[in-house]
């Protein structure tokens, strides 16, 4: 059951459903918050009911008022300062063998996806600007984990699934990648944090998908999902229905 929100004052999250379906059980688990995420101890675990696993909203009425009145949004360059080393043995070995981690490109791509989602919004809440100023919210993003999909190992697993047994798919735990991000909206005029979020996404479960053979194919898809979901959350619209992305896909691209 997706969560219904009253978004009259973005992002005051009014109602949290107690439903937790199979999708939540299959999704990547939340990762440790970095020091980029302020008020980490006050973060709310949404338990798979929102597009982002953890959120925090200011309770300061002045900050909420300024956030509501803002009409522009600026997206700052994505930070890699909080990026952790690869955590899976397969990934670490492939990096030693020469696999490029592509942090800079992924950071650029993440910013571009958020900008595109806001720019192409059918009913934009904010006007995307090239630099912050009066009446502007600044969106800061940080990548905290980036583990590429093991394309070579997935190719071997795919052959084994066809020739041996689909149970070989269990090996995907060792070959799948993940990307984790944190974000916060800051009121430019006062430098006060308005809203914060964090999420972690792993490779979607598939029998066969072209993204399984690209080191960052799944990460690109996750970044696009996040951008679209964030844009939806910004809309000043009552009763907008939001839900987390699926952990399973039948799409080939």
C-alpha positions in Angstrom: 0.0 0.0 0.0 1.6 3.3 -1.0 1.8 6.1 1.4 -0.5 9.1 0.9 0.9 12.5 1.9 -0.6 16.0 2.3 2.0 18.1 0.7 0.4 21.5 1.3 3.6 22.5 3.2 6.5 20.6 1.5 7.7 18.4 2.9 5.5 18.1 6.1 4.8 14.4 6.0 1.4 14.0 7.6 0.4 10.4 7.5 2.6 7.3 7.6 1.0 4.0 6.7 1.9 0.8 8.7 1.9 -1.3 5.5 5.2 -3.0 4.7 4.9 -5.3 1.7 7.2 -7.7 0.0 8.9 -4.9 -1.9 10.3 -3.6 1.4 11.7 -7.0 2.3 13.6 -7.2 -1.0 14.9 -3.7 -1.0 18.5 -2.7 -0.1 18.8 -2.0 3.6 19.6 1.5 4.8 23.3 2.3 5.3 25.0 4.2 8.0 24.4 7.9 7.8 27.5 10.1 7.2 28.3 13.4 8.9 26.9 15.1 5.8 23.4 14.3 7.3 22.8 16.8 10.1 20.5 15.7 13.0 21.2 12.1 12.1 19.9 10.9 15.5 16.5 12.5 14.7 16.1 11.0 11.3 12.8 9.1 10.7 13.0 5.6 9.3 10.2 5.5 6.7 10.4 1.7 6.5 10.0 1.5 2.8 6.8 3.7 2.7 8.5 6.7 1.0 11.0 6.9 -1.9 13.7 7.7 0.7 14.6 5.4 3.6 15.3 8.1 6.1 14.1 11.7 6.3 14.3 14.7 8.6 12.1 17.8 8.5 12.8 21.0 10.5 10.4 21.8 13.3 11.4 25.4 13.4 8.3 27.4 12.3 10.4 30.3 10.8 12.5 27.8 8.7 9.3 26.0 7.6 7.7 29.4 6.6 10.8 30.4 4.6 11.0 27.0 3.0 7.3 27.3 1.9 7.8 30.8 0.5 10.8 29.9 -1.6 10.2 29.7 -5.3 13.6 28.9 -6.7 15.9 25.9 -6.3 19.6 25.6 -7.0 21.4 22.2 -7.2 24.9 22.4 -5.9 27.7 20.1 -7.3 27.4 16.7 -5.7 29.9 16.0 -2.9 32.2 12.9 -2.9 33.8 13.9 0.4 31.7 11.2 2.3 32.2 8.4 -0.2 33.2 5.1 1.4 35.6 2.5 -0.1 34.1 -0.5 -1.9 32.6 -2.9 0.6 32.3 -6.2 -1.4 35.3 -8.4 -2.0 34.4 -8.9 -5.7 34.2 -5.2 -6.2 37.5 -4.5 -4.4 39.2 -7.2 -6.6 37.8 -5.8 -9.8 39.0 -2.3 -8.9 42.5 -3.7 -8.3 42.3 -5.3 -11.8 41.5 -1.9 -13.3 37.8 -1.4 -13.1 37.2 2.4 -12.9 34.9 3.5 -10.1 33.7 6.5 -12.1 32.9 8.6 -9.0 33.2 12.0 -10.8 31.0 10.9 -13.7 28.4 9.5 -11.3 28.4 12.7 -9.3 27.9 14.7 -12.5 25.1 12.4 -13.6 23.3 12.5 -10.3 23.1 16.3 -10.5 22.0 16.2 -14.1 19.2 13.8 -13.3 17.8 16.0 -10.5 18.0 19.1 -12.7 16.3 17.3 -15.6 13.4 16.1 -13.3 12.8 19.6 -11.9 13.2 21.3 -15.2 10.7 19.0 -16.9 8.2 19.0 -14.1 4.6 19.2 -15.4 3.6 21.4 -12.5 6.9 22.8 -11.0 6.9 24.0 -7.5 10.3 25.6 -7.9 12.1 27.4 -10.7 15.5 25.8 -11.4 18.2 28.5 -11.2 22.0 28.5 -12.0 23.0 30.1 -8.7 21.4 30.7 -5.3 19.9 34.0 -4.3 17.0 35.5 -2.4 14.0 33.1 -2.2 16.1 30.1 -3.2 16.5 26.7 -1.7 19.8 25.0 -2.3 19.8 21.2 -2.8 23.0 19.6 -1.7 23.6 15.9 -2.5 26.4 13.5 -1.4 27.2 10.0 -2.6 28.1 7.9 0.4 28.4 4.4 -1.2 29.2 3.4 -4.8 29.8 -0.2 -5.6 29.6 -1.2 -9.3 27.8 -4.2 -10.6 30.2 -7.0 -11.4 29.5 -7.4 -15.1 31.9 -10.3 -15.7 30.6 -12.3 -12.8 27.0 -11.7 -13.8 27.8 -12.9 -17.3 29.1 -16.1 -15.9 26.0 -16.5 -13.6 23.7 -15.9 -16.6 25.3 -18.7 -18.5 25.0 -21.0 -15.5 21.3 -20.1 -15.0 20.6 -21.2 -18.5 22.8 -24.3 -18.5 22.4 -25.5 -14.9 19.7 -24.1 -12.7 17.9 -20.8 -11.9 19.1 -21.3 -8.3 22.4 -19.9 -9.4 20.7 -16.5 -9.2 21.4 -16.6 -5.4 25.0 -15.7 -6.4 23.8 -12.3 -7.4 24.3 -11.2 -3.7 28.0 -11.3 -4.4 27.9 -9.6 -7.8 25.3 -6.9 -7.3 26.3 -3.3 -6.8 24.7 -0.4 -4.9 24.6 3.3 -4.6 23.7 5.3 -1.5 23.0 9.0 -1.4 22.1 11.7 1.1 20.5 15.1 0.4 19.4 18.2 2.1 17.5 21.4 1.3 19.0 24.6 2.7 17.4 28.0 2.8 19.9 30.3 1.1 19.2 33.5 3.0 19.5 31.9 6.5 21.7 28.8 5.8 19.1 26.8 7.8 18.5 23.1 6.8 14.8 22.6 5.8 14.6 19.0 4.8 17.0 16.0 4.7 16.8 12.5 3.1 18.9 9.4 2.6 18.5 6.3 0.5 20.4 3.2 -0.6 19.5 1.2 -3.8 21.0 -2.1 -4.9 20.7 -3.8 -8.3 17.1 -4.8 -9.0 16.3 -8.5 -9.1 16.0 -9.8 -12.7 16.3 -13.0 -14.6 18.0 -11.1 -17.5 18.6 -7.4 -17.8 21.1 -5.4 -19.9 22.0 -3.4 -16.8 23.4 -6.5 -15.2 26.3 -6.3 -17.7 27.1 -2.6 -17.1 29.1 -1.6 -14.0 26.8 1.4 -13.4 23.7 0.5 -15.3 21.6 -0.1 -12.2 23.1 3.0 -10.5 22.0 5.2 -13.4 18.5 3.8 -13.1 18.4 4.5 -9.4 19.5 8.1 -9.8 16.8 8.7 -12.3 14.2 7.2 -9.9 15.4 9.4 -7.1 15.3 12.5 -9.2 11.7 11.8 -10.3 10.6 10.9 -6.8 12.2 14.1 -5.3 10.5 16.2 -7.9 7.1 14.7 -7.0 7.7 15.4 -3.3 8.2 19.1 -4.0 4.8 19.7 -5.6 2.3 21.7 -3.5 -0.5 19.3 -4.0 -2.9 17.7 -1.6 -3.2 13.9 -1.6 -0.3 13.2 -4.0 0.4 9.5 -3.8 4.1 8.5 -3.4 5.6 5.0 -3.3 9.1 3.5 -3.3 10.6 2.1 -6.4 10.3 -1.7 -6.9 13.1 -4.1 -6.0 12.2 -6.3 -9.0 12.1 -5.4 -12.7 11.1 -7.2 -15.9 12.4 -4.5 -18.1 15.5 -5.4 -20.2 17.0 -1.9 -20.2 
